[in-house]
Amino acid sequence: MRLFDLTNFFKTQKILFGTLFLVLLTSCGARKNSSIDFTPEFSFTKGIEGPAVDYDGNLYAVNFEEEGTVGIVDNDGNGAVFLRLPDKSVGNGIRFDRQGHMFIVDYVGHNVYRVEKGTKEPKVWAHHPEMNQPNDLAIAPDGTIYLSDPNWTENTGNLWMVNAQRDIMLLEENMGTTNGIEVSPDGKNLYVNESVQRRVWRYDIKPDGSLFNKTIFFEFNDFGLDGMRCDVGGNLYITRYDKGTVVIIAPDKKIIKEVQLKGKKPSNLTFGGKNGNTCYVTMADRGCFERFEAPNPGAYFHRIH
C-alpha cells in the first residue's frame, strides 16, 4: 500500500472511532437518571405514599419515620411529623380539596379522614367496612371523591365514590387491581389503572359524579403501575413500579416522555415547587422523595391538586 493510501486509511479509522465514541457517549447519557434526591434516603418508611401539595406549597406524604404518620417537607427537603392518625390507622393516598382541606385514605381502618384547613385533627369523613383496603383517591372540581380499592391477594379491585353529602357508593366491582386514580383538569374524565393487569381505564363523568363510557386508555407489556397525576394540559403522569420511571402520556394516548428515576419503585407523584413544574415522586424502595422538572410549563393546574 502506498503512503497516500495509508494516510487515508488512518484518517478513515480515526473518523470511525470518533463516531463510535460519540454514539457510545450519547447512549450512556440517555441512561442517566433524570431525577435527583429531594429528601434523605429512608427519612420515610418504605410505605411512603400519597404525595400532595397544599395552597402554601408545603409537601406532604404518609409514613414519615414510622407508619401511621403524615410527614411535611419544607423547601430544603427537611421533613417532620405533621400529624398522627388515630388508633391503628395507616395512610396511603392524600389529596387537598379546593377549600384547602386534607383528605387521607386509611387502608387499615377502611376510612377516609378529613383534616380541616388550619388544623391537625383527622376526623372520619367516610367509612365502609366492605372495602378491601382503600388505596388512593382523586378529587373532582366539585368535591366528589373517587377511591381505588385493590385486593392484592386475588388481583382484583373495586372503585368507590364519596359525594358531597358523604354518601359512599360502589361504582364498579371485580376490576383488576385498582390503584392509581386521577380526575382530568376539566373534571370530565376519570382515569383508573390496574397494577397487575397493566391497564389504564378512562371514564366519562356525569354531572352527578357517576361514570359511563368506560374505555381502555393505555396498556403496558411489562412492569407495574402505581400513582398518577394530570398536568394542566391533561397529560397523564404514571409511575412505573419496578421499572423506575414516570411515563407521560397525552390525552390522545401518545407518549410524550419517559423520565428515568434513581430508584426502581416509584409509588406516586405530585406537582409543586416555585412555578408548579416540579414533580415530587415517592420512592418505596428508597424511603424518600426524588424530583424532576416537568416538560410542560405550568404543570400544576391548580394549587391543591
C-alpha positions in Angstrom: 0.0 0.0 0.0 1.3 3.4 -0.9 1.9 6.1 1.7 -1.0 8.2 0.4 -3.3 5.2 0.8 -2.1 4.5 4.4 -2.7 8.2 5.3 -6.3 8.0 4.1 -6.7 4.6 5.8 -5.8 6.0 9.2 -7.9 9.1 8.7 -10.9 6.9 8.0 -10.2 4.8 11.1 -10.0 7.9 13.2 -13.3 9.2 11.9 -15.0 5.8 12.5 -13.6 5.6 16.0 -14.7 9.1 16.8 -18.2 8.4 15.5 -18.4 5.2 17.6 -17.2 7.0 20.7 -19.9 9.7 20.2 -22.6 7.1 19.8 -21.5 5.3 23.0 -21.3 8.6 24.9 -24.8 9.6 23.7 -26.1 6.1 24.7 -24.7 6.4 28.1 -26.1 9.8 28.6 -29.5 8.6 27.6 -29.4 6.1 30.5 -28.6 8.7 33.1 -31.2 9.5 35.8 -33.3 12.5 35.1 -34.3 12.9 38.7 -32.4 14.0 41.8 -32.9 13.3 45.5 -35.1 15.8 47.4 -35.2 14.1 50.9 -32.6 11.9 52.6 -32.9 8.2 51.8 -35.1 6.3 54.3 -36.3 9.5 56.1 -39.7 8.0 55.3 -40.5 4.3 55.6 -40.9 2.1 52.6 -44.6 2.8 52.9 -44.0 6.4 51.6 -47.0 7.3 49.5 -49.7 9.9 49.0 -47.6 13.0 47.9 -49.7 16.2 47.9 -49.0 19.9 48.0 -51.2 22.4 49.8 -52.1 26.1 49.0 -48.9 27.3 50.6 -46.7 24.9 48.7 -46.0 22.6 51.6 -45.3 19.0 50.5 -46.8 16.0 52.4 -46.6 12.2 52.3 -47.6 9.4 54.6 -45.4 7.3 56.9 -42.6 9.7 57.9 -40.1 7.7 60.0 -42.9 5.3 61.1 -46.3 4.0 60.0 -49.4 5.9 60.9 -47.9 9.4 60.4 -48.2 12.1 57.8 -45.0 14.0 57.2 -44.4 17.5 56.0 -41.4 18.5 53.9 -40.0 22.1 53.6 -38.4 23.6 50.5 -35.0 22.3 51.5 -36.2 18.7 51.8 -36.3 18.6 55.6 -39.1 16.5 57.0 -41.0 16.4 60.2 -44.2 14.7 61.6 -47.2 16.8 60.7 -49.8 14.6 62.4 -50.5 11.1 63.6 -53.6 9.1 62.6 -55.8 7.7 65.4 -56.0 4.1 66.5 -54.1 1.8 64.2 -54.8 3.7 61.0 -52.2 3.8 58.3 -52.5 6.3 55.5 -51.9 5.8 51.8 -53.3 8.5 49.4 -53.5 12.2 50.3 -55.3 15.0 48.4 -56.5 18.5 49.1 -59.8 19.9 48.0 -60.4 23.4 46.6 -61.0 24.8 50.1 -57.7 23.5 51.3 -58.9 20.6 53.5 -56.7 17.5 53.5 -58.2 14.1 52.8 -56.3 10.9 53.8 -57.1 7.3 52.8 -56.7 4.8 55.7 -56.3 1.4 54.2 -56.2 -0.4 57.6 -59.4 1.0 59.1 -61.2 1.5 55.7 -61.6 5.2 56.3 -61.3 8.5 54.5 -60.1 11.1 57.0 -60.7 14.8 56.6 -58.3 17.3 58.2 -59.8 20.8 58.2 -57.6 23.5 56.9 -55.6 25.1 59.7 -55.9 22.1 62.0 -54.1 18.8 62.5 -57.1 16.7 63.7 -58.1 13.8 61.4 -61.9 13.1 61.5 -63.6 10.3 59.7 -65.3 11.7 56.6 -66.3 8.3 55.1 -66.1 4.7 56.1 -67.2 1.4 54.6 -66.4 -2.0 56.2 -66.8 -3.9 52.9 -63.8 -2.2 51.3 -60.8 -4.4 50.5 -58.3 -1.7 51.5 -58.9 1.8 50.1 -55.6 2.7 48.4 -55.6 6.1 46.6 -58.1 8.9 46.0 -58.8 11.7 43.5 -61.0 14.7 44.0 -63.1 16.2 41.2 -63.5 20.0 40.9 -67.0 19.7 42.5 -65.6 17.9 45.6 -66.6 14.4 44.6 -64.0 11.8 45.8 -63.1 8.7 43.9 -61.3 5.8 45.6 -59.4 2.8 44.3 -59.7 -0.3 46.4 -57.5 -3.2 45.4 -57.5 -6.8 46.6 -53.8 -7.7 46.1 -54.3 -11.4 47.1 -56.8 -12.1 44.3 -55.5 -9.4 41.9 -59.0 -7.8 41.8 -60.3 -4.4 42.8 -63.2 -2.0 43.2 -64.0 1.6 42.5 -65.9 3.8 45.0 -67.3 7.3 45.1 -68.0 9.7 48.0 -70.3 12.6 47.2 -70.6 16.0 48.8 -73.2 14.5 51.2 -70.6 12.0 52.4 -72.6 9.1 50.9 -70.2 6.3 49.8 -71.2 4.3 46.7 -69.7 1.3 44.9 -69.3 2.3 41.3 -67.7 -0.8 39.9 -66.5 -4.2 41.4 -64.4 -7.1 40.2 -62.0 -5.0 38.3 -58.3 -5.7 38.1 -56.0 -4.4 41.0 -57.3 -0.8 41.0 -54.5 1.5 42.2 -53.6 4.9 40.6 -56.6 7.2 40.1 -57.0 10.8 38.8 -59.5 13.3 37.5 -58.7 15.3 34.4 -58.3 19.1 35.0 -61.6 19.9 33.3 -63.4 17.4 35.5 -64.8 15.4 32.6 -62.8 12.2 32.8 -61.6 9.8 35.5 -58.5 7.6 35.0 -58.0 4.4 36.9 -55.1 2.0 36.5 -54.9 -1.7 37.3 -51.4 -2.5 38.6 -51.1 -6.2 37.9 -53.1 -6.1 34.6 -51.0 -3.1 33.5 -54.1 -1.2 32.1 -55.3 2.3 32.4 -59.0 2.9 32.0 -60.7 6.2 31.1 -64.3 7.0 32.1 -66.6 10.0 31.3 -68.0 11.6 34.4 -71.7 12.5 34.6 -72.9 15.7 36.4 -73.9 13.6 39.4 -70.4 12.1 39.6 -71.3 8.7 38.3 -69.4 7.2 35.4 -70.1 6.0 31.9 -68.3 5.2 28.6 -65.5 3.1 30.0 -62.7 2.6 27.5 -59.1 1.4 27.5 -56.8 4.4 27.6 -53.4 2.6 27.6 -51.9 -0.8 28.1 -48.3 -1.8 29.0 -46.5 -5.0 28.3 -44.3 -5.1 31.4 -43.8 -3.7 34.9 -46.4 -2.5 37.3 -48.4 0.8 37.6 -48.9 2.9 40.7 -50.0 6.5 41.4 -50.9 9.0 38.7 -51.4 12.8 38.2 -52.6 15.0 35.4 -50.9 18.3 34.4 -52.6 21.5 33.2 -52.8 20.1 29.7 -54.5 16.9 30.8 -51.3 14.8 30.2 -51.2 11.8 32.5 -48.1 11.1 34.5 -47.9 7.4 35.5 -45.4 5.9 38.0 -44.0 2.6 36.6 -43.4 0.4 39.7 -40.3 -1.8 39.4 -39.2 -0.1 36.2 -38.2 3.1 37.9 -39.7 5.6 35.6 -42.5 8.1 35.2 -44.2 7.9 31.8 -46.1 11.0 30.5 -49.0 10.3 28.1 -51.0 12.9 26.2 -54.9 12.8 26.1 -54.6 11.4 22.6 -52.6 8.4 24.0 -49.2 9.4 22.6 -46.2 9.0 24.9 -44.6 12.4 25.4 -41.7 11.3 27.5 -40.5 8.7 30.0 -38.4 10.0 32.9 -35.7 7.8 34.4 -35.6 7.8 38.2 -32.8 6.7 40.6 -34.9 4.1 42.4 -37.0 1.3 40.9 -40.2 1.5 42.9 -42.0 4.9 42.4 -45.3 4.8 44.3 -46.9 8.1 43.4 -46.1 11.7 42.4 -47.4 15.3 42.8 -46.7 18.7 41.3 -45.3 21.7 43.3 -42.3 24.0 43.5 -41.9 27.7 42.8 -43.6 27.5 39.4 -45.6 24.4 39.8 -43.4 22.5 37.4 -41.5 20.3 39.9 -42.6 16.6 40.1 -42.1 15.1 43.5 -42.0 11.3 43.4 -42.3 9.0 46.4 -39.9 6.1 46.2 -40.9 2.9 48.1 -37.5 1.2 47.7 -35.6 4.2 48.9 -38.0 5.7 51.5 -37.6 9.2 50.1 -38.7 11.8 47.5 -37.0 12.2 44.2 -37.8 15.2 42.0 -37.6 16.3 38.3 -38.9 19.2 36.3 -42.0 18.6 34.2 -41.5 19.1 30.5 -44.6 21.3 30.2 -44.7 24.8 31.7 -47.4 25.3 34.4 -47.8 21.6 35.1 -49.8 22.3 38.2 -53.3 23.1 37.0 -54.4 24.3 40.5 -52.5 24.7 43.7 -54.2 21.9 45.6 -54.3 19.1 43.0 
